[in-house]
Every structure is written in structure tokens, then in C-alpha cells.
Amino acid sequence: MCIRDLPDNPSVQWDTQLLASLVLKHIEANNVNLVVTFDAGGVSGHANHISLYTALRYLHSERKLPEGCRVLVLESVNLLRKYISILDVPLSCLLPRDALFILTEEETEQARRAMQCHHSQLLWFRRIYMLFSRYVVINSLYLLEKTTLTTPGVKE
């Protein structure tokens, strides 16, 4: 496997079998019991994110994950909710989910400072994202078993 097989590109779908194999090796080597990933929407349709979901969905549906290993998927929300930041808290609290994370102001600033360290990723649109995105402050997640999203080409 070469890094060229998994390019950081929002429009490139990664190979499900290759990615599932790599993820499973990491899970087993590190005795991981909880994996957090994207849902089938990939937050913003990012093909790499969707590929991660597809690989984990495959591992889950084929019962290849180690006993007791759970998968939480990050909920993709519509464009309005995505960019209303903290204003999405009341709605997020009312809607069903398995886990809801609301960062404190200090934690939010820490996340923003961490992003400042990744100069290659900090394009103009990510600066806007860091200011207004709910994902910087709020994350709602579902256990994979309870997810109703389906992935084309993946057995349920």
C-alpha cells in the first residue's frame, strides 16, 4: 500500500476493501473499542469521508470488527444547520441521537488553535468554516447499528 492509494482529495473515493483492511489492522493492533467516523453524507459530501464510513459499514455488516468494538457516526446536517454554529444547540438537544458533544468556549478555541497549525488545510473556506460551523462546537453521533443510512454496494 502506498499513500498515493489514499489521496487527500474531496472528490476521490478510496477503495473500500483496502481501507477496511487498513482500519481493521489498526483497530486490532491497538485494541480499539470505539471508532468515530463520518456518516454516509461525509459532512459535506467529501468522498474521503464517505469512504471511511463505507469501509466501517462494511466491517460492521460483515461482522469483522472485534467483539465489543462500537462505531459512532457523525451526523451530517443540512447547510443551514451546518453554519449557524451555537444557534443549533437547542435543535440538537431536542433531536434523537446516541451522543451529543457540545464544546465549551475554551474547548472551541483550542480546536481553532489546533486548526491554525495545519496551514495546508487552512484555505479561505475553512476559515469561514472555523468561524460559523456547528461542527466546531456541536457534534451529534449515532451508533452504527442504529443508523438507517445505506451505502450503495455494501451489504446490509
mmCIF file of the C-alpha atoms, coordinates in Angstrom:
data_MODEL
# 
_entry.id   MODEL 
# 
loop_
_atom_site.group_PDB 
_atom_site.id 
_atom_site.type_symbol 
_atom_site.label_atom_id 
_atom_site.label_alt_id 
_atom_site.label_comp_id 
_atom_site.label_asym_id 
_atom_site.label_entity_id 
_atom_site.label_seq_id 
_atom_site.pdbx_PDB_ins_code 
_atom_site.Cartn_x 
_atom_site.Cartn_y 
_atom_site.Cartn_z 
_atom_site.occupancy 
_atom_site.B_iso_or_equiv 
_atom_site.pdbx_formal_charge 
_atom_site.auth_seq_id 
_atom_site.auth_comp_id 
_atom_site.auth_asym_id 
_atom_site.auth_atom_id 
_atom_site.pdbx_PDB_model_num 
ATOM 1   C CA . MET A 1 1   ? 0.000   0.000  0.000  1.00 0.00 ? 1   MET A CA 1 
ATOM 2   C CA . CYS A 1 2   ? 1.228   3.422  -0.908 1.00 0.00 ? 2   CYS A CA 1 
ATOM 3   C CA . ILE A 1 3   ? -0.049  6.806  0.278  1.00 0.00 ? 3   ILE A CA 1 
ATOM 4   C CA . ARG A 1 4   ? -0.933  7.507  -3.365 1.00 0.00 ? 4   ARG A CA 1 
ATOM 5   C CA . ASP A 1 5   ? -3.678  4.882  -2.984 1.00 0.00 ? 5   ASP A CA 1 
ATOM 6   C CA . LEU A 1 6   ? -5.422  7.172  -0.463 1.00 0.00 ? 6   LEU A CA 1 
ATOM 7   C CA . PRO A 1 7   ? -5.047  10.737 -1.766 1.00 0.00 ? 7   PRO A CA 1 
ATOM 8   C CA . ASP A 1 8   ? -6.363  13.604 0.366  1.00 0.00 ? 8   ASP A CA 1 
ATOM 9   C CA . ASN A 1 9   ? -8.897  14.772 -2.181 1.00 0.00 ? 9   ASN A CA 1 
ATOM 10  C CA . PRO A 1 10  ? -12.578 15.588 -1.548 1.00 0.00 ? 10  PRO A CA 1 
ATOM 11  C CA . SER A 1 11  ? -13.616 14.067 -4.870 1.00 0.00 ? 11  SER A CA 1 
ATOM 12  C CA . VAL A 1 12  ? -11.668 10.773 -4.706 1.00 0.00 ? 12  VAL A CA 1 
ATOM 13  C CA . GLN A 1 13  ? -13.441 7.662  -3.435 1.00 0.00 ? 13  GLN A CA 1 
ATOM 14  C CA . TRP A 1 14  ? -10.991 5.328  -1.684 1.00 0.00 ? 14  TRP A CA 1 
ATOM 15  C CA . ASP A 1 15  ? -11.042 1.568  -2.257 1.00 0.00 ? 15  ASP A CA 1 
ATOM 16  C CA . THR A 1 16  ? -13.395 0.045  0.348  1.00 0.00 ? 16  THR A CA 1 
ATOM 17  C CA . GLN A 1 17  ? -11.526 -3.258 0.743  1.00 0.00 ? 17  GLN A CA 1 
ATOM 18  C CA . LEU A 1 18  ? -8.110  -1.593 1.069  1.00 0.00 ? 18  LEU A CA 1 
ATOM 19  C CA . LEU A 1 19  ? -9.366  0.967  3.568  1.00 0.00 ? 19  LEU A CA 1 
ATOM 20  C CA . ALA A 1 20  ? -11.320 -1.638 5.569  1.00 0.00 ? 20  ALA A CA 1 
ATOM 21  C CA . SER A 1 21  ? -8.184  -3.770 5.785  1.00 0.00 ? 21  SER A CA 1 
ATOM 22  C CA . LEU A 1 22  ? -6.047  -0.845 6.995  1.00 0.00 ? 22  LEU A CA 1 
ATOM 23  C CA . VAL A 1 23  ? -8.635  0.320  9.529  1.00 0.00 ? 23  VAL A CA 1 
ATOM 24  C CA . LEU A 1 24  ? -9.153  -3.213 10.874 1.00 0.00 ? 24  LEU A CA 1 
ATOM 25  C CA . LYS A 1 25  ? -5.390  -3.728 11.288 1.00 0.00 ? 25  LYS A CA 1 
ATOM 26  C CA . HIS A 1 26  ? -5.205  -0.503 13.307 1.00 0.00 ? 26  HIS A CA 1 
ATOM 27  C CA . ILE A 1 27  ? -8.237  -1.433 15.431 1.00 0.00 ? 27  ILE A CA 1 
ATOM 28  C CA . GLU A 1 28  ? -6.819  -4.869 16.228 1.00 0.00 ? 28  GLU A CA 1 
ATOM 29  C CA . ALA A 1 29  ? -3.224  -3.709 16.816 1.00 0.00 ? 29  ALA A CA 1 
ATOM 30  C CA . ASN A 1 30  ? -4.357  -1.049 19.292 1.00 0.00 ? 30  ASN A CA 1 
ATOM 31  C CA . ASN A 1 31  ? -7.275  -2.875 20.947 1.00 0.00 ? 31  ASN A CA 1 
ATOM 32  C CA . VAL A 1 32  ? -9.642  -0.108 19.871 1.00 0.00 ? 32  VAL A CA 1 
ATOM 33  C CA . ASN A 1 33  ? -13.163 -0.459 21.274 1.00 0.00 ? 33  ASN A CA 1 
ATOM 34  C CA . LEU A 1 34  ? -14.708 2.738  19.875 1.00 0.00 ? 34  LEU A CA 1 
ATOM 35  C CA . VAL A 1 35  ? -14.324 4.206  16.395 1.00 0.00 ? 35  VAL A CA 1 
ATOM 36  C CA . VAL A 1 36  ? -15.769 7.605  15.489 1.00 0.00 ? 36  VAL A CA 1 
ATOM 37  C CA . THR A 1 37  ? -16.290 8.269  11.797 1.00 0.00 ? 37  THR A CA 1 
ATOM 38  C CA . PHE A 1 38  ? -18.415 10.186 9.322  1.00 0.00 ? 38  PHE A CA 1 
ATOM 39  C CA . ASP A 1 39  ? -21.864 9.123  8.141  1.00 0.00 ? 39  ASP A CA 1 
ATOM 40  C CA . ALA A 1 40  ? -22.856 8.347  4.545  1.00 0.00 ? 40  ALA A CA 1 
ATOM 41  C CA . GLY A 1 41  ? -23.111 12.099 3.870  1.00 0.00 ? 41  GLY A CA 1 
ATOM 42  C CA . GLY A 1 42  ? -19.484 12.708 4.807  1.00 0.00 ? 42  GLY A CA 1 
ATOM 43  C CA . VAL A 1 43  ? -20.467 16.037 6.482  1.00 0.00 ? 43  VAL A CA 1 
ATOM 44  C CA . SER A 1 44  ? -20.199 17.892 3.172  1.00 0.00 ? 44  SER A CA 1 
ATOM 45  C CA . GLY A 1 45  ? -20.131 15.137 0.575  1.00 0.00 ? 45  GLY A CA 1 
ATOM 46  C CA . HIS A 1 46  ? -16.348 14.712 0.959  1.00 0.00 ? 46  HIS A CA 1 
ATOM 47  C CA . ALA A 1 47  ? -15.555 11.446 -0.861 1.00 0.00 ? 47  ALA A CA 1 
ATOM 48  C CA . ASN A 1 48  ? -12.690 10.554 1.518  1.00 0.00 ? 48  ASN A CA 1 
ATOM 49  C CA . HIS A 1 49  ? -15.050 10.925 4.495  1.00 0.00 ? 49  HIS A CA 1 
ATOM 50  C CA . ILE A 1 50  ? -17.716 8.817  2.797  1.00 0.00 ? 50  ILE A CA 1 
ATOM 51  C CA . SER A 1 51  ? -15.066 6.181  2.026  1.00 0.00 ? 51  SER A CA 1 
ATOM 52  C CA . LEU A 1 52  ? -14.267 5.877  5.730  1.00 0.00 ? 52  LEU A CA 1 
ATOM 53  C CA . TYR A 1 53  ? -17.947 5.398  6.533  1.00 0.00 ? 53  TYR A CA 1 
ATOM 54  C CA . THR A 1 54  ? -18.293 2.816  3.743  1.00 0.00 ? 54  THR A CA 1 
ATOM 55  C CA . ALA A 1 55  ? -15.271 0.841  4.987  1.00 0.00 ? 55  ALA A CA 1 
ATOM 56  C CA . LEU A 1 56  ? -16.529 0.819  8.568  1.00 0.00 ? 56  LEU A CA 1 
ATOM 57  C CA . ARG A 1 57  ? -20.059 -0.039 7.460  1.00 0.00 ? 57  ARG A CA 1 
ATOM 58  C CA . TYR A 1 58  ? -18.576 -2.956 5.522  1.00 0.00 ? 58  TYR A CA 1 
ATOM 59  C CA . LEU A 1 59  ? -16.553 -4.173 8.531  1.00 0.00 ? 59  LEU A CA 1 
ATOM 60  C CA . HIS A 1 60  ? -19.644 -3.879 10.719 1.00 0.00 ? 60  HIS A CA 1 
ATOM 61  C CA . SER A 1 61  ? -22.065 -5.596 8.327  1.00 0.00 ? 61  SER A CA 1 
ATOM 62  C CA . GLU A 1 62  ? -19.599 -8.430 7.692  1.00 0.00 ? 62  GLU A CA 1 
ATOM 63  C CA . ARG A 1 63  ? -19.067 -8.784 11.465 1.00 0.00 ? 63  ARG A CA 1 
ATOM 64  C CA . LYS A 1 64  ? -15.312 -8.323 11.057 1.00 0.00 ? 64  LYS A CA 1 
ATOM 65  C CA . LEU A 1 65  ? -14.919 -5.839 13.904 1.00 0.00 ? 65  LEU A CA 1 
ATOM 66  C CA . PRO A 1 66  ? -13.567 -7.298 17.154 1.00 0.00 ? 66  PRO A CA 1 
ATOM 67  C CA . GLU A 1 67  ? -16.086 -8.229 19.836 1.00 0.00 ? 67  GLU A CA 1 
ATOM 68  C CA . GLY A 1 68  ? -17.180 -5.127 21.745 1.00 0.00 ? 68  GLY A CA 1 
ATOM 69  C CA . CYS A 1 69  ? -15.866 -2.628 19.184 1.00 0.00 ? 69  CYS A CA 1 
ATOM 70  C CA . ARG A 1 70  ? -18.520 0.034  18.585 1.00 0.00 ? 70  ARG A CA 1 
ATOM 71  C CA . VAL A 1 71  ? -18.762 2.591  15.795 1.00 0.00 ? 71  VAL A CA 1 
ATOM 72  C CA . LEU A 1 72  ? -20.198 6.073  16.250 1.00 0.00 ? 72  LEU A CA 1 
ATOM 73  C CA . VAL A 1 73  ? -21.061 8.037  13.116 1.00 0.00 ? 73  VAL A CA 1 
ATOM 74  C CA . LEU A 1 74  ? -21.105 11.825 12.968 1.00 0.00 ? 74  LEU A CA 1 
ATOM 75  C CA . GLU A 1 75  ? -24.427 13.188 11.765 1.00 0.00 ? 75  GLU A CA 1 
ATOM 76  C CA . SER A 1 76  ? -24.339 15.246 8.578  1.00 0.00 ? 76  SER A CA 1 
ATOM 77  C CA . VAL A 1 77  ? -26.757 18.159 8.810  1.00 0.00 ? 77  VAL A CA 1 
ATOM 78  C CA . ASN A 1 78  ? -28.234 20.461 6.179  1.00 0.00 ? 78  ASN A CA 1 
ATOM 79  C CA . LEU A 1 79  ? -26.407 23.600 5.058  1.00 0.00 ? 79  LEU A CA 1 
ATOM 80  C CA . LEU A 1 80  ? -28.412 25.968 7.277  1.00 0.00 ? 80  LEU A CA 1 
ATOM 81  C CA . ARG A 1 81  ? -27.762 23.934 10.435 1.00 0.00 ? 81  ARG A CA 1 
ATOM 82  C CA . LYS A 1 82  ? -24.147 23.432 9.438  1.00 0.00 ? 82  LYS A CA 1 
ATOM 83  C CA . TYR A 1 83  ? -23.406 27.172 9.500  1.00 0.00 ? 83  TYR A CA 1 
ATOM 84  C CA . ILE A 1 84  ? -25.456 28.513 12.404 1.00 0.00 ? 84  ILE A CA 1 
ATOM 85  C CA . SER A 1 85  ? -22.858 27.430 14.941 1.00 0.00 ? 85  SER A CA 1 
ATOM 86  C CA . ILE A 1 86  ? -24.014 27.654 18.558 1.00 0.00 ? 86  ILE A CA 1 
ATOM 87  C CA . LEU A 1 87  ? -27.551 28.582 17.464 1.00 0.00 ? 87  LEU A CA 1 
ATOM 88  C CA . ASP A 1 88  ? -28.024 24.906 16.561 1.00 0.00 ? 88  ASP A CA 1 
ATOM 89  C CA . VAL A 1 89  ? -27.719 23.796 20.207 1.00 0.00 ? 89  VAL A CA 1 
ATOM 90  C CA . PRO A 1 90  ? -31.468 23.900 21.057 1.00 0.00 ? 90  PRO A CA 1 
ATOM 91  C CA . LEU A 1 91  ? -32.424 21.857 17.999 1.00 0.00 ? 91  LEU A CA 1 
ATOM 92  C CA . SER A 1 92  ? -29.547 19.420 18.513 1.00 0.00 ? 92  SER A CA 1 
ATOM 93  C CA . CYS A 1 93  ? -30.664 18.876 22.095 1.00 0.00 ? 93  CYS A CA 1 
ATOM 94  C CA . LEU A 1 94  ? -34.230 18.091 21.001 1.00 0.00 ? 94  LEU A CA 1 
ATOM 95  C CA . LEU A 1 95  ? -33.455 15.676 18.162 1.00 0.00 ? 95  LEU A CA 1 
ATOM 96  C CA . PRO A 1 96  ? -32.725 12.000 18.849 1.00 0.00 ? 96  PRO A CA 1 
ATOM 97  C CA . ARG A 1 97  ? -29.091 10.839 18.895 1.00 0.00 ? 97  ARG A CA 1 
ATOM 98  C CA . ASP A 1 98  ? -26.880 8.442  20.833 1.00 0.00 ? 98  ASP A CA 1 
ATOM 99  C CA . ALA A 1 99  ? -24.241 11.008 21.776 1.00 0.00 ? 99  ALA A CA 1 
ATOM 100 C CA . LEU A 1 100 ? -24.140 14.794 21.723 1.00 0.00 ? 100 LEU A CA 1 
ATOM 101 C CA . PHE A 1 101 ? -20.965 16.780 22.298 1.00 0.00 ? 101 PHE A CA 1 
ATOM 102 C CA . ILE A 1 102 ? -21.166 20.496 22.961 1.00 0.00 ? 102 ILE A CA 1 
ATOM 103 C CA . LEU A 1 103 ? -17.773 22.075 23.442 1.00 0.00 ? 103 LEU A CA 1 
ATOM 104 C CA . THR A 1 104 ? -17.123 24.793 25.962 1.00 0.00 ? 104 THR A CA 1 
ATOM 105 C CA . GLU A 1 105 ? -15.808 28.145 24.753 1.00 0.00 ? 105 GLU A CA 1 
ATOM 106 C CA . GLU A 1 106 ? -12.321 27.113 25.896 1.00 0.00 ? 106 GLU A CA 1 
ATOM 107 C CA . GLU A 1 107 ? -12.527 23.792 24.009 1.00 0.00 ? 107 GLU A CA 1 
ATOM 108 C CA . THR A 1 108 ? -13.786 25.565 20.889 1.00 0.00 ? 108 THR A CA 1 
ATOM 109 C CA . GLU A 1 109 ? -10.825 27.968 20.998 1.00 0.00 ? 109 GLU A CA 1 
ATOM 110 C CA . GLN A 1 110 ? -8.464  25.029 21.463 1.00 0.00 ? 110 GLN A CA 1 
ATOM 111 C CA . ALA A 1 111 ? -9.926  23.402 18.322 1.00 0.00 ? 111 ALA A CA 1 
ATOM 112 C CA . ARG A 1 112 ? -9.485  26.629 16.383 1.00 0.00 ? 112 ARG A CA 1 
ATOM 113 C CA . ARG A 1 113 ? -5.872  26.968 17.567 1.00 0.00 ? 113 ARG A CA 1 
ATOM 114 C CA . ALA A 1 114 ? -5.204  23.370 16.521 1.00 0.00 ? 114 ALA A CA 1 
ATOM 115 C CA . MET A 1 115 ? -6.526  24.106 13.037 1.00 0.00 ? 115 MET A CA 1 
ATOM 116 C CA . GLN A 1 116 ? -4.176  27.108 12.799 1.00 0.00 ? 116 GLN A CA 1 
ATOM 117 C CA . CYS A 1 117 ? -1.287  24.598 12.945 1.00 0.00 ? 117 CYS A CA 1 
ATOM 118 C CA . HIS A 1 118 ? -2.411  22.936 9.697  1.00 0.00 ? 118 HIS A CA 1 
ATOM 119 C CA . HIS A 1 119 ? -1.502  25.670 7.227  1.00 0.00 ? 119 HIS A CA 1 
ATOM 120 C CA . SER A 1 120 ? -2.001  23.454 4.166  1.00 0.00 ? 120 SER A CA 1 
ATOM 121 C CA . GLN A 1 121 ? -5.605  22.780 5.229  1.00 0.00 ? 121 GLN A CA 1 
ATOM 122 C CA . LEU A 1 122 ? -6.447  26.347 6.219  1.00 0.00 ? 122 LEU A CA 1 
ATOM 123 C CA . LEU A 1 123 ? -7.878  27.602 2.928  1.00 0.00 ? 123 LEU A CA 1 
ATOM 124 C CA . TRP A 1 124 ? -10.242 30.605 2.794  1.00 0.00 ? 124 TRP A CA 1 
ATOM 125 C CA . PHE A 1 125 ? -13.393 28.483 3.023  1.00 0.00 ? 125 PHE A CA 1 
ATOM 126 C CA . ARG A 1 126 ? -12.051 26.610 6.064  1.00 0.00 ? 126 ARG A CA 1 
ATOM 127 C CA . ARG A 1 127 ? -11.524 29.937 7.818  1.00 0.00 ? 127 ARG A CA 1 
ATOM 128 C CA . ILE A 1 128 ? -15.249 30.641 7.328  1.00 0.00 ? 128 ILE A CA 1 
ATOM 129 C CA . TYR A 1 129 ? -15.999 27.089 8.454  1.00 0.00 ? 129 TYR A CA 1 
ATOM 130 C CA . MET A 1 130 ? -13.982 27.613 11.643 1.00 0.00 ? 130 MET A CA 1 
ATOM 131 C CA . LEU A 1 131 ? -15.985 30.752 12.443 1.00 0.00 ? 131 LEU A CA 1 
ATOM 132 C CA . PHE A 1 132 ? -19.516 29.572 11.696 1.00 0.00 ? 132 PHE A CA 1 
ATOM 133 C CA . SER A 1 133 ? -19.709 25.774 11.553 1.00 0.00 ? 133 SER A CA 1 
ATOM 134 C CA . ARG A 1 134 ? -21.717 23.940 14.183 1.00 0.00 ? 134 ARG A CA 1 
ATOM 135 C CA . TYR A 1 135 ? -19.171 21.088 13.945 1.00 0.00 ? 135 TYR A CA 1 
ATOM 136 C CA . VAL A 1 136 ? -16.600 23.264 15.698 1.00 0.00 ? 136 VAL A CA 1 
ATOM 137 C CA . VAL A 1 137 ? -18.995 23.496 18.663 1.00 0.00 ? 137 VAL A CA 1 
ATOM 138 C CA . ILE A 1 138 ? -21.624 20.737 18.353 1.00 0.00 ? 138 ILE A CA 1 
ATOM 139 C CA . ASN A 1 139 ? -21.381 17.126 17.200 1.00 0.00 ? 139 ASN A CA 1 
ATOM 140 C CA . SER A 1 140 ? -24.266 14.650 17.257 1.00 0.00 ? 140 SER A CA 1 
ATOM 141 C CA . LEU A 1 141 ? -23.484 10.977 16.719 1.00 0.00 ? 141 LEU A CA 1 
ATOM 142 C CA . TYR A 1 142 ? -25.292 7.681  16.280 1.00 0.00 ? 142 TYR A CA 1 
ATOM 143 C CA . LEU A 1 143 ? -24.228 4.116  16.943 1.00 0.00 ? 143 LEU A CA 1 
ATOM 144 C CA . LEU A 1 144 ? -23.736 2.387  13.618 1.00 0.00 ? 144 LEU A CA 1 
ATOM 145 C CA . GLU A 1 145 ? -26.337 -0.292 14.500 1.00 0.00 ? 145 GLU A CA 1 
ATOM 146 C CA . LYS A 1 146 ? -28.991 2.384  14.807 1.00 0.00 ? 146 LYS A CA 1 
ATOM 147 C CA . THR A 1 147 ? -28.075 4.175  11.590 1.00 0.00 ? 147 THR A CA 1 
ATOM 148 C CA . THR A 1 148 ? -30.723 3.939  8.903  1.00 0.00 ? 148 THR A CA 1 
ATOM 149 C CA . LEU A 1 149 ? -28.490 5.263  6.127  1.00 0.00 ? 149 LEU A CA 1 
ATOM 150 C CA . THR A 1 150 ? -27.493 2.750  3.481  1.00 0.00 ? 150 THR A CA 1 
ATOM 151 C CA . THR A 1 151 ? -24.421 2.690  1.337  1.00 0.00 ? 151 THR A CA 1 
ATOM 152 C CA . PRO A 1 152 ? -24.640 1.581  -2.300 1.00 0.00 ? 152 PRO A CA 1 
ATOM 153 C CA . GLY A 1 153 ? -22.659 -1.591 -2.960 1.00 0.00 ? 153 GLY A CA 1 
ATOM 154 C CA . VAL A 1 154 ? -22.370 -2.516 0.706  1.00 0.00 ? 154 VAL A CA 1 
ATOM 155 C CA . LYS A 1 155 ? -24.327 -5.484 2.013  1.00 0.00 ? 155 LYS A CA 1 
ATOM 156 C CA . GLU A 1 156 ? -26.592 -4.676 4.965  1.00 0.00 ? 156 GLU A CA 1 
# 
